[in-house]
């Protein structure tokens, strides 16, 4: 086999290798986009559920739904990342606040944690969409 004969084989091998790399990158981007969309939906569900917390104290069913929504978010977060850790804290605080009686102090604390949760979630989403 001469060098001239091996050039087409080399071209085919390079084509296969580059296609594999491009496909791997596309799959990674798709998975990240799916993660981001699911995360966005879970944050929206959680924040809307805790915003619905207007009675003197949430019912057991409401608490269960809030707890479930918060756990879905927490399971998506990476505890090694700074923004994720901060978000985890605010989600936990909102979940805890949902089980307390409403007072002016609780409402203020709720607003602070709710706003921080939204802000941090937006930062995480922005970071993930930027890297797509």
Order of alpha helices (4+ residues) and beta strands (2+ residues): alpha-alpha-alpha-alpha
